[in-house]
Amino acid sequence: MKGYYNGNLNDTKMDEVKLGKTKNTYIQWLVTRENNAPYAMRKFTIKPEGFIQMHYHDYVETLFILNGECKTYVDDDLLNLKKGDYIFIDTKHRHKIINTGKEDLEFICVIDYPDNMDIIPVDEE
Amino acid sequence: MKGYYNGNLNDTKMDEVKLGKTKNTYIQWLVTRENNAPYAMRKFTIKPEGFIQMHYHDYVETLFILNGECKTYVDDDLLNLKKGDYIFIDTKHRHKIINTGKEDLEFICVIDYPDNMDIIPVDEE
C-alpha cells in the first residue's frame, strides 16, 4: 500500500455546513481517519456575513487562520483573529466564529476522534 | 481553567531543525499535547536551497502547503507540491522535502503522539 495520500484544495469536495443558524459556511475534509490519521484536517471557508453558530462537542479543535478576519467566542471570551493566528479549543467548550471582514475567512481546523462526535448547537438570545 | 489557548506565528518561538544534513529549515510548535491536544500542529519554514533530509518515524504527519513550492519524496515516489496542496504521510514511511523555489517554503505539519517519537535519519548516496 502507498505510504501517503495527497490532494489539492481545488480538487477537494466542498460541502455547506448545516448547523442551526450557521450561514455562508463551507467545509472540505482534507485528511481523515480513513487515511489512517488519528485526527482530521479540514479547511473551512466562511463567506462575508457568514458565521458558525455557537456549539460544542467532545472533540478538540485547532484553527489556523489562512486568510481574512473573524471574531471567535469561546465560552464568554471574545478573540479577534486574523491571518497567522491560531487557537486550540478544548473539549466541550462552546464556541462560535463570525467573519467580520470583506473577504472570505479561510482556516484550517484539526480535530481528534473521541467516541462521541456529536455537535451540539447552543441557542442564544 | 480557560477553555482555549491561542497565539500568532510572529510571536511563536522558531528553532532551527537539526537532523543530519538538513539545511535552512526552521520549526515553530503552535499547539502540542501540553495544550491537551492529542496531536501537535507545527509550522515549518524552509528557506531557498534548504531541505529536510530523508528520515522516518512512528508518528504520522500531514503537510499543508501555505507558500512556496517543493519536491517531496515518500519512499521512491516524487511529488511536486505547492500552495494549497496537502499530503498525509503514514507511519514509518521515509520522506524528504526540498525547497525548489526562490521563496520560503512554508507549511503546516500535524503529527500524532505514538509511544516512540524518535526521528531516524536515512543516509542516501
gemmi code that builds the backbone of each chain (N, CA, C; Angstrom):
import gemmi

chains = {
    "A": [
        ("MET", (0.847, -1.202, 0.000), (0.000, 0.000, 0.000), (0.877, 1.245, 0.000)),
        ("LYS", (0.432, 2.248, -0.739), (1.151, 3.509, -0.831), (1.258, 4.134, 0.560)),
        ("GLY", (2.404, 4.726, 0.847), (2.631, 5.277, 2.185), (2.121, 6.688, 2.373)),
        ("TYR", (1.361, 7.198, 1.405), (0.890, 8.574, 1.530), (-0.440, 8.756, 0.804)),
        ("TYR", (-1.069, 9.899, 1.087), (-2.303, 10.297, 0.413), (-2.191, 11.799, 0.208)),
        ("ASN", (-2.484, 12.279, -1.010), (-2.326, 13.723, -1.236), (-3.437, 14.297, -2.095)),
        ("GLY", (-3.580, 15.608, -2.048), (-4.603, 16.297, -2.822), (-4.342, 17.788, -2.851)),
        ("ASN", (-5.251, 18.513, -3.486), (-5.177, 19.974, -3.543), (-6.547, 20.550, -3.184)),
        ("LEU", (-6.554, 21.687, -2.542), (-7.813, 22.335, -2.146), (-8.790, 22.449, -3.308)),
        ("ASN", (-8.264, 22.772, -4.487), (-9.148, 22.994, -5.635), (-9.851, 21.725, -6.107)),
        ("ASP", (-9.333, 20.584, -5.745), (-9.905, 19.308, -6.181), (-10.654, 18.599, -5.056)),
        ("THR", (-10.830, 19.267, -3.922), (-11.406, 18.611, -2.749), (-12.861, 19.051, -2.576)),
        ("LYS", (-13.732, 18.077, -2.456), (-15.179, 18.322, -2.312), (-15.463, 19.355, -1.224)),
        ("MET", (-16.382, 20.270, -1.524), (-16.759, 21.318, -0.571), (-18.245, 21.161, -0.241)),
        ("ASP", (-18.550, 21.069, 1.049), (-19.947, 20.924, 1.487), (-20.356, 22.133, 2.314)),
        ("GLU", (-21.616, 22.517, 2.197), (-22.109, 23.592, 3.050), (-22.312, 23.041, 4.462)),
        ("VAL", (-21.954, 23.836, 5.464), (-22.121, 23.410, 6.858), (-23.551, 23.705, 7.304)),
        ("LYS", (-24.222, 22.673, 7.765), (-25.596, 22.796, 8.256), (-25.575, 22.606, 9.759)),
        ("LEU", (-25.692, 23.682, 10.488), (-25.702, 23.586, 11.955), (-26.509, 24.752, 12.485)),
        ("GLY", (-27.756, 24.536, 12.760), (-28.611, 25.598, 13.282), (-28.651, 26.789, 12.345)),
        ("LYS", (-28.287, 27.955, 12.883), (-28.380, 29.210, 12.109), (-27.128, 29.487, 11.275)),
        ("THR", (-26.168, 28.594, 11.340), (-24.909, 28.773, 10.601), (-25.185, 29.184, 9.152)),
        ("LYS", (-24.362, 30.137, 8.655), (-24.661, 30.767, 7.358), (-23.390, 30.934, 6.548)),
        ("ASN", (-23.476, 30.707, 5.242), (-22.377, 31.022, 4.306), (-21.067, 30.323, 4.675)),
        ("THR", (-21.187, 29.100, 5.167), (-20.002, 28.393, 5.666), (-19.836, 27.056, 4.947)),
        ("TYR", (-18.598, 26.772, 4.524), (-18.309, 25.582, 3.725), (-17.131, 24.821, 4.316)),
        ("ILE", (-17.186, 23.501, 4.191), (-16.127, 22.644, 4.758), (-15.573, 21.714, 3.689)),
        ("GLN", (-14.254, 21.503, 3.751), (-13.585, 20.480, 2.933), (-12.800, 19.576, 3.884)),
        ("TRP", (-12.969, 18.283, 3.720), (-12.242, 17.308, 4.551), (-10.993, 16.894, 3.774)),
        ("LEU", (-9.822, 17.294, 4.264), (-8.580, 17.035, 3.540), (-8.018, 15.660, 3.887)),
        ("VAL", (-7.835, 15.428, 5.166), (-7.272, 14.150, 5.641), (-8.124, 13.696, 6.823)),
        ("THR", (-8.469, 12.419, 6.867), (-9.342, 11.893, 7.923), (-8.818, 10.548, 8.419)),
        ("ARG", (-9.573, 9.935, 9.346), (-9.155, 8.620, 9.854), (-9.203, 7.559, 8.752)),
        ("GLU", (-9.930, 7.837, 7.678), (-9.919, 6.887, 6.552), (-8.546, 6.807, 5.890)),
        ("ASN", (-7.731, 7.824, 6.106), (-6.352, 7.813, 5.589), (-5.370, 7.259, 6.610)),
        ("ASN", (-5.890, 6.736, 7.726), (-5.076, 6.208, 8.827), (-4.542, 7.297, 9.753)),
        ("ALA", (-5.092, 8.505, 9.644), (-4.727, 9.568, 10.582), (-5.612, 9.455, 11.824)),
        ("PRO", (-5.049, 9.660, 13.014), (-5.879, 9.655, 14.225), (-6.516, 11.028, 14.478)),
        ("TYR", (-6.465, 11.879, 13.482), (-7.086, 13.201, 13.538), (-7.650, 13.500, 12.154)),
        ("ALA", (-8.416, 14.591, 12.054), (-8.884, 15.050, 10.745), (-8.411, 16.473, 10.528)),
        ("MET", (-7.945, 16.741, 9.300), (-7.646, 18.111, 8.893), (-8.737, 18.557, 7.930)),
        ("ARG", (-9.419, 19.639, 8.279), (-10.465, 20.190, 7.427), (-10.092, 21.616, 7.063)),
        ("LYS", (-10.668, 22.114, 5.969), (-10.493, 23.523, 5.611), (-11.874, 24.156, 5.537)),
        ("PHE", (-12.037, 25.268, 6.267), (-13.305, 25.985, 6.275), (-13.188, 27.278, 5.482)),
        ("THR", (-14.289, 27.631, 4.817), (-14.422, 28.923, 4.155), (-15.723, 29.541, 4.661)),
        ("ILE", (-15.622, 30.704, 5.290), (-16.827, 31.437, 5.702), (-16.877, 32.716, 4.868)),
        ("LYS", (-17.906, 32.824, 4.060), (-18.052, 33.972, 3.168), (-18.388, 35.219, 4.002)),
        ("PRO", (-18.231, 36.416, 3.426), (-18.604, 37.639, 4.154), (-20.043, 37.538, 4.660)),
        ("GLU", (-20.260, 38.046, 5.852), (-21.555, 37.985, 6.549), (-21.916, 36.568, 7.019)),
        ("GLY", (-21.007, 35.637, 6.857), (-21.260, 34.271, 7.307), (-20.758, 34.042, 8.729)),
        ("PHE", (-21.250, 32.992, 9.333), (-20.814, 32.637, 10.691), (-21.156, 31.174, 10.984)),
        ("ILE", (-20.463, 30.626, 11.970), (-20.789, 29.313, 12.534), (-21.427, 29.577, 13.893)),
        ("GLN", (-22.597, 29.070, 14.104), (-23.317, 29.407, 15.344), (-22.690, 28.733, 16.564)),
        ("MET", (-22.993, 29.258, 17.715), (-22.462, 28.710, 18.969), (-22.777, 27.206, 19.060)),
        ("HIS", (-21.791, 26.424, 19.453), (-21.957, 24.971, 19.564), (-20.813, 24.408, 20.410)),
        ("TYR", (-20.925, 23.129, 20.768), (-19.810, 22.454, 21.436), (-19.814, 20.978, 21.048)),
        ("HIS", (-18.751, 20.292, 21.402), (-18.581, 18.875, 21.054), (-17.456, 18.299, 21.901)),
        ("ASP", (-17.393, 16.967, 21.927), (-16.334, 16.307, 22.706), (-14.959, 16.461, 22.048)),
        ("TYR", (-14.946, 16.565, 20.722), (-13.625, 16.651, 20.078), (-13.000, 18.034, 20.300)),
        ("VAL", (-11.679, 18.057, 20.380), (-10.933, 19.313, 20.473), (-10.697, 19.827, 19.063)),
        ("GLU", (-10.360, 21.090, 18.930), (-10.038, 21.584, 17.596), (-8.989, 22.677, 17.655)),
        ("THR", (-8.184, 22.739, 16.601), (-7.208, 23.819, 16.439), (-7.485, 24.516, 15.127)),
        ("LEU", (-7.692, 25.823, 15.192), (-7.889, 26.631, 13.996), (-6.592, 27.364, 13.669)),
        ("PHE", (-6.244, 27.375, 12.396), (-5.117, 28.178, 11.911), (-5.664, 29.046, 10.791)),
        ("ILE", (-5.598, 30.384, 10.987), (-6.249, 31.299, 10.043), (-5.350, 31.526, 8.823)),
        ("LEU", (-5.891, 31.202, 7.650), (-5.155, 31.347, 6.396), (-5.393, 32.709, 5.760)),
        ("ASN", (-6.587, 33.222, 5.938), (-6.976, 34.447, 5.228), (-8.211, 35.053, 5.897)),
        ("GLY", (-8.286, 36.399, 5.889), (-9.471, 37.063, 6.398), (-9.381, 37.355, 7.884)),
        ("GLU", (-10.494, 37.737, 8.471), (-10.531, 38.082, 9.892), (-11.873, 37.673, 10.491)),
        ("CYS", (-11.863, 37.429, 11.776), (-13.089, 36.956, 12.436), (-13.094, 37.300, 13.904)),
        ("LYS", (-14.302, 37.265, 14.459), (-14.460, 37.232, 15.901), (-14.738, 35.788, 16.281)),
        ("THR", (-14.019, 35.293, 17.271), (-14.261, 33.946, 17.790), (-14.618, 34.055, 19.266)),
        ("TYR", (-15.756, 33.526, 19.629), (-16.145, 33.462, 21.030), (-15.868, 32.059, 21.542)),
        ("VAL", (-15.229, 31.970, 22.714), (-15.083, 30.698, 23.418), (-15.607, 30.926, 24.826)),
        ("ASP", (-16.648, 30.168, 25.203), (-17.359, 30.446, 26.462), (-17.731, 31.939, 26.437)),
        ("ASP", (-17.265, 32.721, 27.417), (-17.647, 34.137, 27.435), (-16.534, 35.057, 26.948)),
        ("ASP", (-15.462, 34.479, 26.405), (-14.343, 35.302, 25.928), (-14.479, 35.591, 24.434)),
        ("LEU", (-14.018, 36.767, 24.029), (-14.027, 37.160, 22.618), (-12.596, 37.350, 22.140)),
        ("LEU", (-12.256, 36.731, 21.005), (-10.939, 36.915, 20.399), (-11.117, 37.406, 18.967)),
        ("ASN", (-10.318, 38.389, 18.579), (-10.288, 38.841, 17.189), (-9.116, 38.149, 16.514)),
        ("LEU", (-9.399, 37.335, 15.513), (-8.348, 36.545, 14.879), (-8.180, 36.947, 13.413)),
        ("LYS", (-6.937, 36.843, 12.957), (-6.613, 37.179, 11.563), (-5.536, 36.216, 11.070)),
        ("LYS", (-5.158, 36.375, 9.811), (-4.140, 35.521, 9.183), (-2.920, 35.324, 10.086)),
        ("GLY", (-2.509, 34.085, 10.270), (-1.327, 33.792, 11.080), (-1.652, 33.515, 12.542)),
        ("ASP", (-2.900, 33.781, 12.938), (-3.328, 33.444, 14.300), (-3.763, 31.989, 14.363)),
        ("TYR", (-3.642, 31.407, 15.547), (-4.134, 30.045, 15.762), (-4.757, 29.960, 17.138)),
        ("ILE", (-5.690, 29.028, 17.275), (-6.348, 28.834, 18.567), (-6.716, 27.370, 18.742)),
        ("PHE", (-6.401, 26.839, 19.918), (-6.818, 25.498, 20.314), (-8.034, 25.647, 21.218)),
        ("ILE", (-9.107, 24.920, 20.908), (-10.322, 24.958, 21.737), (-10.523, 23.573, 22.344)),
        ("ASP", (-10.569, 23.546, 23.664), (-10.591, 22.274, 24.382), (-11.985, 21.626, 24.327)),
        ("THR", (-12.016, 20.344, 24.655), (-13.250, 19.550, 24.610), (-14.388, 20.212, 25.397)),
        ("LYS", (-15.562, 20.213, 24.811), (-16.817, 20.636, 25.464), (-16.966, 22.141, 25.665)),
        ("HIS", (-15.987, 22.948, 25.253), (-16.131, 24.403, 25.410), (-16.901, 24.975, 24.224)),
        ("ARG", (-17.940, 25.741, 24.525), (-18.779, 26.269, 23.451), (-18.057, 27.406, 22.721)),
        ("HIS", (-18.301, 27.496, 21.425), (-17.608, 28.495, 20.607), (-18.422, 28.822, 19.363)),
        ("LYS", (-18.181, 30.025, 18.826), (-18.762, 30.414, 17.544), (-17.761, 31.289, 16.807)),
        ("ILE", (-17.915, 31.366, 15.499), (-16.941, 32.058, 14.653), (-17.699, 32.918, 13.650)),
        ("ILE", (-17.359, 34.216, 13.607), (-18.078, 35.170, 12.762), (-17.091, 35.864, 11.830)),
        ("ASN", (-17.330, 35.777, 10.532), (-16.495, 36.522, 9.581), (-16.817, 38.007, 9.734)),
        ("THR", (-15.811, 38.807, 10.112), (-16.035, 40.240, 10.321), (-15.391, 41.070, 9.219)),
        ("GLY", (-14.869, 40.395, 8.185), (-14.181, 41.127, 7.119), (-14.971, 41.142, 5.821)),
        ("LYS", (-14.353, 41.736, 4.799), (-14.987, 41.804, 3.480), (-14.530, 40.676, 2.565)),
        ("GLU", (-13.510, 39.954, 3.017), (-13.001, 38.809, 2.251), (-13.543, 37.512, 2.828)),
        ("ASP", (-13.323, 36.422, 2.101), (-13.581, 35.110, 2.674), (-12.672, 34.904, 3.895)),
        ("LEU", (-13.247, 34.336, 4.929), (-12.444, 33.861, 6.058), (-12.099, 32.406, 5.759)),
        ("GLU", (-10.813, 32.084, 5.755), (-10.385, 30.715, 5.460), (-9.505, 30.228, 6.598)),
        ("PHE", (-9.763, 29.038, 7.072), (-8.900, 28.481, 8.110), (-8.836, 26.957, 8.021)),
        ("ILE", (-7.703, 26.455, 8.504), (-7.514, 25.021, 8.705), (-8.054, 24.689, 10.091)),
        ("CYS", (-8.715, 23.555, 10.231), (-9.265, 23.139, 11.529), (-8.955, 21.659, 11.724)),
        ("VAL", (-8.145, 21.372, 12.746), (-7.734, 19.987, 13.021), (-8.446, 19.495, 14.279)),
        ("ILE", (-9.102, 18.355, 14.154), (-9.842, 17.771, 15.282), (-9.325, 16.366, 15.574)),
        ("ASP", (-9.657, 15.875, 16.760), (-9.363, 14.471, 17.070), (-10.654, 13.649, 16.913)),
        ("TYR", (-10.600, 12.384, 17.272), (-11.741, 11.481, 17.108), (-12.112, 10.817, 18.435)),
        ("PRO", (-12.738, 11.536, 19.345), (-13.243, 10.873, 20.559), (-14.425, 9.970, 20.190)),
        ("ASP", (-14.901, 9.173, 21.146), (-16.001, 8.244, 20.861), (-17.238, 8.981, 20.349)),
        ("ASN", (-17.535, 10.095, 20.981), (-18.751, 10.837, 20.629), (-18.408, 12.034, 19.746)),
        ("MET", (-18.824, 11.980, 18.487), (-18.504, 13.052, 17.532), (-19.696, 14.003, 17.328)),
        ("ASP", (-20.709, 13.902, 18.178), (-21.886, 14.766, 18.020), (-21.536, 16.244, 18.186)),
        ("ILE", (-22.249, 17.065, 17.434), (-22.112, 18.522, 17.547), (-23.407, 19.060, 18.152)),
        ("ILE", (-23.285, 19.769, 19.262), (-24.470, 20.261, 19.979), (-24.608, 21.766, 19.761)),
        ("PRO", (-25.627, 22.200, 19.022), (-25.835, 23.646, 18.862), (-26.353, 24.261, 20.156)),
        ("VAL", (-25.969, 25.501, 20.422), (-26.413, 26.218, 21.622), (-27.189, 27.443, 21.151)),
        ("ASP", (-28.440, 27.515, 21.546), (-29.243, 28.671, 21.155), (-28.881, 29.876, 22.005)),
        ("GLU", (-28.815, 31.031, 21.369), (-28.519, 32.277, 22.078), (-29.670, 33.252, 21.844)),
        ("GLU", (-29.733, 34.261, 22.708), (-30.773, 35.314, 22.519), (-30.552, 36.000, 21.184)),
    ],
    "B": [
        ("MET", (-10.241, 26.587, 34.581), (-9.187, 26.743, 33.550), (-9.787, 27.227, 32.236)),
        ("LYS", (-9.053, 28.096, 31.576), (-9.501, 28.641, 30.294), (-9.682, 27.503, 29.284)),
        ("GLY", (-10.729, 27.611, 28.463), (-11.033, 26.533, 27.518), (-10.306, 26.621, 26.198)),
        ("TYR", (-9.316, 27.512, 26.127), (-8.613, 27.667, 24.847), (-7.177, 28.131, 25.074)),
        ("TYR", (-6.398, 28.039, 24.023), (-5.015, 28.538, 24.006), (-4.808, 29.136, 22.627)),
        ("ASN", (-4.247, 30.342, 22.565), (-4.080, 30.951, 21.238), (-2.752, 31.694, 21.096)),
        ("GLY", (-2.372, 31.967, 19.868), (-1.125, 32.665, 19.582), (-1.091, 33.121, 18.142)),
        ("ASN", (0.030, 33.740, 17.774), (0.245, 34.172, 16.392), (1.635, 33.714, 15.958)),
        ("LEU", (1.771, 33.401, 14.672), (3.061, 32.932, 14.150), (4.205, 33.868, 14.528)),
        ("ASN", (3.938, 35.181, 14.484), (5.011, 36.148, 14.728), (5.515, 36.126, 16.166)),
        ("ASP", (4.729, 35.581, 17.073), (5.102, 35.565, 18.491), (5.525, 34.173, 18.954)),
        ("THR", (5.649, 33.238, 18.013), (5.905, 31.847, 18.385), (7.371, 31.510, 18.130)),
        ("LYS", (8.008, 30.973, 19.152), (9.440, 30.633, 19.088), (9.765, 29.816, 17.844)),
        ("MET", (10.882, 30.135, 17.203), (11.304, 29.424, 15.992), (12.662, 28.788, 16.254)),
        ("ASP", (12.759, 27.478, 16.022), (14.012, 26.752, 16.239), (14.523, 26.191, 14.920)),
        ("GLU", (15.845, 26.159, 14.782), (16.411, 25.525, 13.593), (16.284, 24.011, 13.734)),
        ("VAL", (15.946, 23.340, 12.651), (15.818, 21.878, 12.678), (17.192, 21.251, 12.470)),
        ("LYS", (17.578, 20.417, 13.433), (18.860, 19.723, 13.361), (18.582, 18.250, 13.107)),
        ("LEU", (18.783, 17.814, 11.899), (18.555, 16.399, 11.585), (19.493, 16.032, 10.434)),
        ("GLY", (20.629, 15.457, 10.755), (21.589, 15.072, 9.733), (21.992, 16.256, 8.871)),
        ("LYS", (21.779, 16.106, 7.551), (22.234, 17.141, 6.609), (21.205, 18.245, 6.397)),
        ("THR", (20.088, 18.150, 7.074), (19.008, 19.146, 6.942), (19.576, 20.566, 7.003)),
        ("LYS", (19.054, 21.439, 6.118), (19.657, 22.778, 5.936), (18.575, 23.843, 5.825)),
        ("ASN", (18.813, 25.010, 6.424), (17.935, 26.192, 6.241), (16.479, 25.913, 6.603)),
        ("THR", (16.254, 25.116, 7.637), (14.900, 24.688, 7.991), (14.595, 25.061, 9.437)),
        ("TYR", (13.404, 25.636, 9.639), (13.006, 26.153, 10.956), (11.632, 25.617, 11.333)),
        ("ILE", (11.437, 25.386, 12.619), (10.167, 24.839, 13.109), (9.597, 25.724, 14.215)),
        ("GLN", (8.268, 25.880, 14.210), (7.538, 26.519, 15.306), (6.465, 25.549, 15.779)),
        ("TRP", (6.390, 25.343, 17.086), (5.374, 24.454, 17.660), (4.190, 25.323, 18.085)),
        ("LEU", (3.068, 25.192, 17.398), (1.917, 26.060, 17.664), (1.059, 25.480, 18.787)),
        ("VAL", (0.650, 24.249, 18.611), (-0.213, 23.582, 19.600), (0.344, 22.175, 19.815)),
        ("THR", (0.417, 21.747, 21.081), (1.002, 20.444, 21.403), (0.163, 19.730, 22.460)),
        ("ARG", (0.633, 18.562, 22.877), (-0.103, 17.837, 23.918), (-0.094, 18.586, 25.245)),
        ("GLU", (0.824, 19.522, 25.401), (0.808, 20.352, 26.617), (-0.441, 21.233, 26.681)),
        ("ASN", (-1.074, 21.443, 25.525), (-2.341, 22.198, 25.479), (-3.556, 21.280, 25.567)),
        ("ASN", (-3.319, 19.998, 25.820), (-4.370, 18.979, 25.897), (-4.825, 18.480, 24.522)),
        ("ALA", (-4.047, 18.779, 23.490), (-4.326, 18.238, 22.158), (-3.661, 16.866, 22.037)),
        ("PRO", (-4.336, 15.891, 21.425), (-3.699, 14.583, 21.205), (-2.860, 14.574, 19.926)),
        ("TYR", (-2.606, 15.750, 19.401), (-1.751, 15.907, 18.215), (-0.931, 17.184, 18.404)),
        ("ALA", (0.025, 17.397, 17.516), (0.759, 18.660, 17.527), (0.615, 19.336, 16.181)),
        ("MET", (0.408, 20.656, 16.201), (0.446, 21.440, 14.973), (1.731, 22.261, 14.991)),
        ("ARG", (2.540, 22.061, 13.962), (3.792, 22.801, 13.844), (3.776, 23.599, 12.547)),
        ("LYS", (4.601, 24.638, 12.469), (4.753, 25.364, 11.219), (6.221, 25.331, 10.833)),
        ("PHE", (6.489, 24.899, 9.598), (7.855, 24.813, 9.102), (8.121, 25.924, 8.089)),
        ("THR", (9.350, 26.423, 8.106), (9.830, 27.356, 7.088), (11.138, 26.776, 6.554)),
        ("ILE", (11.167, 26.499, 5.255), (12.423, 26.053, 4.627), (12.841, 27.157, 3.662)),
        ("LYS", (13.979, 27.750, 3.949), (14.486, 28.850, 3.132), (14.940, 28.310, 1.772)),
        ("PRO", (15.088, 29.198, 0.761), (15.586, 28.753, -0.546), (16.888, 27.960, -0.394)),
        ("GLU", (17.026, 26.911, -1.184), (18.173, 25.979, -1.127), (18.166, 25.118, 0.136)),
        ("GLY", (17.126, 25.219, 0.934), (17.046, 24.392, 2.128), (16.301, 23.087, 1.870)),
        ("PHE", (16.470, 22.151, 2.763), (15.774, 20.860, 2.653), (15.780, 20.132, 3.995)),
        ("ILE", (14.846, 19.198, 4.129), (14.830, 18.269, 5.262), (15.291, 16.930, 4.725)),
        ("GLN", (16.315, 16.383, 5.323), (16.889, 15.154, 4.761), (15.965, 13.945, 4.955)),
        ("MET", (16.204, 12.918, 4.174), (15.392, 11.703, 4.253), (15.400, 11.168, 5.692)),
        ("HIS", (14.206, 10.778, 6.179), (14.077, 10.266, 7.538), (12.736, 9.559, 7.665)),
        ("TYR", (12.539, 8.885, 8.795), (11.233, 8.293, 9.089), (11.005, 8.276, 10.596)),
        ("HIS", (9.766, 7.991, 10.980), (9.383, 7.985, 12.395), (8.061, 7.238, 12.525)),
        ("ASP", (7.722, 6.909, 13.785), (6.452, 6.207, 14.040), (5.257, 7.138, 13.872)),
        ("TYR", (5.432, 8.414, 14.155), (4.281, 9.318, 14.045), (3.909, 9.581, 12.585)),
        ("VAL", (2.627, 9.766, 12.364), (2.140, 10.139, 11.033), (2.224, 11.658, 10.921)),
        ("GLU", (2.167, 12.164, 9.700), (2.147, 13.619, 9.560), (1.337, 14.049, 8.355)),
        ("THR", (0.721, 15.225, 8.483), (0.009, 15.840, 7.368), (0.604, 17.210, 7.120)),
        ("LEU", (1.040, 17.424, 5.883), (1.570, 18.724, 5.482), (0.505, 19.482, 4.702)),
        ("PHE", (0.368, 20.756, 4.996), (-0.496, 21.642, 4.212), (0.371, 22.819, 3.783)),
        ("ILE", (0.533, 22.994, 2.463), (1.491, 23.991, 1.963), (0.845, 25.375, 1.958)),
        ("LEU", (1.490, 26.305, 2.682), (0.988, 27.679, 2.789), (1.581, 28.582, 1.722)),
        ("ASN", (2.808, 28.291, 1.343), (3.534, 29.190, 0.449), (4.755, 28.478, -0.133)),
        ("GLY", (5.068, 28.810, -1.380), (6.277, 28.259, -1.988), (6.017, 26.949, -2.699)),
        ("GLU", (7.095, 26.286, -3.076), (6.987, 25.023, -3.792), (8.123, 24.088, -3.384)),
        ("CYS", (7.881, 22.799, -3.515), (8.880, 21.825, -3.074), (8.737, 20.513, -3.828)),
        ("LYS", (9.804, 19.756, -3.774), (9.749, 18.340, -4.120), (9.691, 17.565, -2.818)),
        ("THR", (8.735, 16.631, -2.749), (8.639, 15.761, -1.582), (8.793, 14.319, -2.057)),
        ("TYR", (9.736, 13.619, -1.481), (9.894, 12.195, -1.766), (9.278, 11.403, -0.627)),
        ("VAL", (8.459, 10.399, -0.975), (7.960, 9.445, 0.017), (8.312, 8.068, -0.537)),
        ("ASP", (9.118, 7.313, 0.228), (9.678, 6.063, -0.284), (10.333, 6.377, -1.635)),
        ("ASP", (9.899, 5.752, -2.721), (10.540, 6.015, -4.011), (9.716, 6.928, -4.906)),
        ("ASP", (8.633, 7.501, -4.371), (7.780, 8.393, -5.173), (8.193, 9.854, -4.996)),
        ("LEU", (8.043, 10.612, -6.074), (8.328, 12.045, -6.044), (7.049, 12.827, -6.292)),
        ("LEU", (6.768, 13.796, -5.426), (5.620, 14.685, -5.627), (6.103, 16.135, -5.654)),
        ("ASN", (5.566, 16.902, -6.607), (5.826, 18.342, -6.636), (4.656, 19.039, -5.959)),
        ("LEU", (4.916, 19.707, -4.854), (3.839, 20.330, -4.074), (3.984, 21.849, -4.072)),
        ("LYS", (2.830, 22.504, -4.023), (2.791, 23.973, -3.988), (1.624, 24.410, -3.104)),
        ("LYS", (1.471, 25.719, -2.938), (0.405, 26.295, -2.112), (-0.952, 25.626, -2.357)),
        ("GLY", (-1.612, 25.219, -1.291), (-2.936, 24.603, -1.417), (-2.891, 23.083, -1.537)),
        ("ASP", (-1.693, 22.533, -1.719), (-1.547, 21.065, -1.729), (-1.416, 20.556, -0.306)),
        ("TYR", (-1.834, 19.306, -0.100), (-1.652, 18.674, 1.204), (-1.267, 17.221, 0.982)),
        ("ILE", (-0.566, 16.671, 1.962), (-0.147, 15.264, 1.871), (-0.111, 14.655, 3.271)),
        ("PHE", (-0.691, 13.472, 3.385), (-0.610, 12.672, 4.605), (0.465, 11.613, 4.388)),
        ("ILE", (1.406, 11.516, 5.320), (2.472, 10.506, 5.230), (2.308, 9.542, 6.393)),
        ("ASP", (2.148, 8.281, 6.054), (1.820, 7.273, 7.057), (3.056, 6.887, 7.881)),
        ("THR", (2.779, 6.238, 8.999), (3.831, 5.835, 9.943), (4.944, 5.025, 9.262)),
        ("LYS", (6.178, 5.368, 9.605), (7.378, 4.614, 9.220), (7.780, 4.766, 7.746)),
        ("HIS", (7.054, 5.570, 6.953), (7.456, 5.753, 5.554), (8.490, 6.878, 5.461)),
        ("ARG", (9.602, 6.552, 4.819), (10.671, 7.561, 4.754), (10.293, 8.673, 3.777)),
        ("HIS", (10.750, 9.885, 4.094), (10.403, 11.048, 3.273), (11.444, 12.143, 3.434)),
        ("LYS", (11.520, 12.989, 2.405), (12.349, 14.202, 2.493), (11.661, 15.322, 1.733)),
        ("ILE", (12.009, 16.557, 2.044), (11.327, 17.725, 1.485), (12.387, 18.741, 1.081)),
        ("ILE", (12.309, 19.169, -0.189), (13.323, 20.077, -0.740), (12.634, 21.327, -1.277)),
        ("ASN", (13.027, 22.495, -0.799), (12.516, 23.752, -1.350), (13.095, 23.910, -2.757)),
        ("THR", (12.239, 23.951, -3.755), (12.700, 24.078, -5.146), (12.397, 25.459, -5.708)),
        ("GLY", (11.910, 26.368, -4.858), (11.534, 27.692, -5.345), (12.505, 28.772, -4.882)),
        ("LYS", (12.184, 30.003, -5.252), (13.019, 31.144, -4.858), (12.488, 31.819, -3.600)),
        ("GLU", (11.276, 31.412, -3.177), (10.666, 31.940, -1.955), (10.857, 30.955, -0.813)),
        ("ASP", (10.533, 31.428, 0.399), (10.448, 30.498, 1.526), (9.354, 29.462, 1.232)),
        ("LEU", (9.630, 28.230, 1.561), (8.591, 27.195, 1.577), (8.016, 27.178, 2.996)),
        ("GLU", (6.711, 27.348, 3.105), (6.067, 27.364, 4.421), (4.954, 26.336, 4.438)),
        ("PHE", (4.885, 25.546, 5.467), (3.793, 24.580, 5.579), (3.447, 24.283, 7.030)),
        ("ILE", (2.167, 23.920, 7.200), (1.686, 23.410, 8.475), (1.944, 21.903, 8.475)),
        ("CYS", (2.332, 21.356, 9.607), (2.596, 19.919, 9.709), (1.969, 19.408, 11.008)),
        ("VAL", (0.988, 18.530, 10.867), (0.281, 17.995, 12.043), (0.689, 16.540, 12.247)),
        ("ILE", (1.113, 16.240, 13.477), (1.555, 14.883, 13.813), (0.734, 14.344, 14.986)),
        ("ASP", (0.783, 13.030, 15.163), (0.180, 12.425, 16.355), (1.296, 12.119, 17.367)),
        ("TYR", (0.933, 11.471, 18.456), (1.897, 11.173, 19.523), (1.926, 9.673, 19.835)),
        ("PRO", (2.557, 8.872, 18.972), (2.725, 7.453, 19.334), (3.758, 7.345, 20.466)),
        ("ASP", (3.917, 6.140, 21.025), (4.847, 5.968, 22.149), (6.263, 6.389, 21.788)),
        ("ASN", (6.671, 6.027, 20.575), (8.042, 6.309, 20.152), (8.064, 7.514, 19.217)),
        ("MET", (8.667, 8.606, 19.699), (8.706, 9.845, 18.903), (10.071, 10.039, 18.222)),
        ("ASP", (10.917, 9.014, 18.240), (12.249, 9.152, 17.646), (12.176, 9.441, 16.144)),
        ("ILE", (13.132, 10.227, 15.673), (13.272, 10.527, 14.247), (14.534, 9.832, 13.754)),
        ("ILE", (14.385, 8.990, 12.746), (15.528, 8.199, 12.256), (15.995, 8.768, 10.914)),
        ("PRO", (17.169, 9.374, 10.863), (17.689, 9.861, 9.582), (18.114, 8.682, 8.698)),
        ("VAL", (17.938, 8.823, 7.386), (18.324, 7.776, 6.434), (19.380, 8.382, 5.526)),
        ("ASP", (20.561, 7.768, 5.518), (21.618, 8.289, 4.646), (21.380, 7.861, 3.228)),
        ("GLU", (21.644, 8.772, 2.291), (21.499, 8.471, 0.870), (22.842, 8.705, 0.199)),
        ("GLU", (22.983, 8.146, -1.002), (24.241, 8.362, -1.766), (24.389, 9.835, -2.092)),
    ],
}
model = gemmi.Model(1)
for chain_id, residues in chains.items():
    chain = gemmi.Chain(chain_id)
    for i, (resn, *xyz) in enumerate(residues, 1):
        res = gemmi.Residue()
        res.name, res.seqid = resn, gemmi.SeqId(i, " ")
        for name, pos in zip(("N", "CA", "C"), xyz):
            atom = gemmi.Atom()
            atom.name, atom.element = name, gemmi.Element(name[0])
            atom.pos, atom.b_iso = gemmi.Position(*pos), 0.0
            res.add_atom(atom)
        chain.add_residue(res)
    model.add_chain(chain)
structure = gemmi.Structure()
structure.add_model(model)
structure.setup_entities()
